[in-house]
Amino acid sequence: METNDFLLGNRNDVAAGLRLFRATHELSQSELASLSNVSLRTVQNLEGRTVRPNPLTAMKLDSFMRKYQRSRKKAVA
């Protein structure tokens, strides 16, 4: 996954993107919430297509996912 632009998309895009990220990196909803400093309920709502992320939540998730992807690439290299 090269980009996190899905965070700016519609509810379906956000839900699918988060699920794909979690599946790719074998993270639970709880782990994603804890590591990205958002509530578990927020992650559940985003994946359940109930809401779109507010700007602060999108920034937190984007920042975490970028850092996580970079660290995983370094570990593999």
Backbone as CSV, one residue per row, in Angstrom:
resi,resn,N_x,N_y,N_z,CA_x,CA_y,CA_z,C_x,C_y,C_z
1,MET,0.858,-1.167,0.000,0.000,0.000,0.000,0.903,1.229,0.000
2,GLU,0.869,1.981,-1.053,1.756,3.121,-1.193,1.177,4.405,-0.627
3,THR,-0.136,4.550,-0.636,-0.742,5.808,-0.240,-1.914,5.573,0.701
4,ASN,-2.186,6.566,1.475,-3.301,6.504,2.410,-4.401,7.479,2.002
5,ASP,-4.478,7.784,0.719,-5.483,8.711,0.215,-6.907,8.226,0.476
6,PHE,-7.069,6.932,0.701,-8.403,6.403,0.968,-9.027,7.059,2.190
7,LEU,-8.205,7.600,3.096,-8.726,8.256,4.290,-9.555,9.492,3.953
8,LEU,-9.359,10.035,2.758,-10.112,11.207,2.328,-11.315,10.827,1.480
9,GLY,-11.494,9.548,1.228,-12.573,9.081,0.366,-13.887,8.927,1.103
10,ASN,-14.789,8.200,0.466,-16.089,7.962,1.088,-15.974,6.877,2.153
11,ARG,-17.053,6.616,2.841,-17.039,5.657,3.950,-16.581,4.273,3.517
12,ASN,-17.001,3.843,2.340,-16.616,2.517,1.854,-15.116,2.440,1.595
13,ASP,-14.547,3.505,1.027,-13.104,3.544,0.765,-12.308,3.482,2.070
14,VAL,-12.759,4.246,3.055,-12.077,4.281,4.354,-12.122,2.901,4.999
15,ALA,-13.301,2.298,5.027,-13.465,0.976,5.651,-12.586,-0.060,4.959
16,ALA,-12.616,-0.095,3.632,-11.829,-1.069,2.880,-10.329,-0.834,3.074
17,GLY,-9.909,0.417,3.069,-8.494,0.739,3.246,-7.971,0.343,4.611
18,LEU,-8.748,0.622,5.651,-8.322,0.239,6.996,-8.253,-1.274,7.148
19,ARG,-9.248,-1.963,6.623,-9.237,-3.431,6.709,-8.035,-4.014,5.975
20,LEU,-7.761,-3.477,4.789,-6.619,-3.961,4.014,-5.314,-3.709,4.764
21,PHE,-5.165,-2.522,5.323,-3.959,-2.207,6.083,-3.798,-3.172,7.250
22,ARG,-4.876,-3.378,8.009,-4.808,-4.281,9.160,-4.490,-5.704,8.737
23,ALA,-5.122,-6.161,7.665,-4.879,-7.531,7.199,-3.441,-7.691,6.713
24,THR,-2.957,-6.715,5.982,-1.594,-6.763,5.449,-0.560,-6.837,6.570
25,HIS,-0.817,-6.096,7.638,0.156,-6.012,8.729,-0.251,-6.832,9.952
26,GLU,-1.288,-7.643,9.785,-1.749,-8.551,10.836,-1.982,-7.838,12.169
27,LEU,-2.761,-6.757,12.106,-3.113,-5.992,13.295,-4.594,-6.168,13.597
28,SER,-4.927,-6.217,14.859,-6.336,-6.231,15.253,-6.840,-4.786,15.286
29,GLN,-8.142,-4.630,15.378,-8.702,-3.286,15.510,-8.152,-2.616,16.765
30,SER,-8.061,-3.378,17.826,-7.564,-2.845,19.094,-6.111,-2.382,18.975
31,GLU,-5.289,-3.172,18.298,-3.885,-2.798,18.116,-3.764,-1.543,17.258
32,LEU,-4.540,-1.470,16.180,-4.507,-0.281,15.329,-4.916,0.944,16.128
33,ALA,-5.976,0.822,16.908,-6.459,1.948,17.708,-5.387,2.410,18.693
34,SER,-4.822,1.475,19.409,-3.822,1.803,20.419,-2.579,2.435,19.800
35,LEU,-2.077,1.837,18.750,-0.847,2.328,18.120,-1.024,3.673,17.426
36,SER,-2.222,3.947,16.918,-2.458,5.208,16.201,-3.062,6.275,17.102
37,ASN,-3.290,5.932,18.362,-3.808,6.878,19.346,-5.208,7.397,19.008
38,VAL,-6.044,6.494,18.516,-7.474,6.786,18.349,-8.232,5.708,19.135
39,SER,-9.491,5.960,19.407,-10.241,4.996,20.209,-10.618,3.767,19.391
40,LEU,-10.766,2.660,20.097,-11.216,1.431,19.462,-12.574,1.655,18.811
41,ARG,-13.444,2.362,19.481,-14.787,2.630,18.945,-14.704,3.395,17.620
42,THR,-13.761,4.300,17.508,-13.580,5.046,16.259,-13.184,4.103,15.134
43,VAL,-12.238,3.216,15.399,-11.812,2.246,14.382,-12.994,1.364,13.993
44,GLN,-13.757,0.909,14.979,-14.924,0.079,14.689,-15.934,0.828,13.840
45,ASN,-16.182,2.088,14.164,-17.135,2.887,13.386,-16.638,3.130,11.966
46,LEU,-15.347,3.385,11.820,-14.786,3.617,10.483,-14.881,2.357,9.632
47,GLU,-14.541,1.221,10.210,-14.605,-0.020,9.453,-16.039,-0.482,9.222
48,GLY,-16.934,-0.045,10.076,-18.342,-0.401,9.925,-19.088,0.531,8.991
49,ARG,-18.358,1.428,8.357,-18.932,2.380,7.408,-19.970,3.300,8.043
50,THR,-19.841,3.524,9.342,-20.782,4.385,10.053,-20.423,5.856,9.877
51,VAL,-19.126,6.150,9.835,-18.660,7.542,9.771,-17.441,7.644,8.852
52,ARG,-17.129,8.877,8.494,-15.850,9.196,7.862,-14.976,9.809,8.939
53,PRO,-13.665,9.681,8.835,-12.812,10.245,9.880,-12.826,11.768,9.857
54,ASN,-12.822,12.363,11.048,-12.663,13.818,11.077,-11.209,14.116,10.736
55,PRO,-10.870,15.354,10.429,-9.496,15.658,9.991,-8.403,15.224,10.970
56,LEU,-8.623,15.396,12.273,-7.609,14.998,13.242,-7.414,13.481,13.257
57,THR,-8.502,12.742,13.213,-8.415,11.279,13.182,-7.708,10.815,11.915
58,ALA,-8.045,11.412,10.779,-7.393,11.052,9.517,-5.892,11.321,9.604
59,MET,-5.509,12.443,10.212,-4.086,12.764,10.352,-3.377,11.755,11.257
60,LYS,-4.016,11.371,12.357,-3.410,10.397,13.267,-3.218,9.049,12.575
61,LEU,-4.258,8.595,11.887,-4.172,7.308,11.197,-3.130,7.357,10.087
62,ASP,-3.130,8.427,9.311,-2.173,8.568,8.217,-0.742,8.575,8.754
63,SER,-0.503,9.339,9.786,0.838,9.422,10.366,1.301,8.051,10.868
64,PHE,0.430,7.374,11.607,0.795,6.058,12.114,1.080,5.083,10.978
65,MET,0.189,5.038,9.981,0.350,4.064,8.899,1.615,4.311,8.104
66,ARG,1.948,5.570,7.848,3.187,5.873,7.131,4.411,5.434,7.929
67,LYS,4.440,5.748,9.225,5.568,5.346,10.070,5.668,3.830,10.153
68,TYR,4.542,3.170,10.298,4.530,1.716,10.415,5.044,1.065,9.137
69,GLN,4.591,1.577,7.992,5.037,1.025,6.710,6.531,1.241,6.512
70,ARG,7.028,2.419,6.879,8.469,2.688,6.759,9.276,1.752,7.642
71,SER,8.816,1.549,8.872,9.581,0.680,9.777,9.565,-0.760,9.292
72,ARG,8.461,-1.210,8.705,8.388,-2.566,8.184,9.310,-2.739,6.980
73,LYS,9.404,-1.701,6.132,10.284,-1.782,4.972,11.744,-1.856,5.413
74,LYS,12.090,-1.085,6.452,13.459,-1.108,6.953,13.797,-2.462,7.562
75,ALA,12.824,-3.059,8.245,13.054,-4.352,8.868,13.271,-5.450,7.827
76,VAL,12.589,-5.337,6.692,12.717,-6.332,5.624,14.018,-6.154,4.872
77,ALA,14.460,-4.906,4.698,15.671,-4.616,3.920,16.925,-5.033,4.597
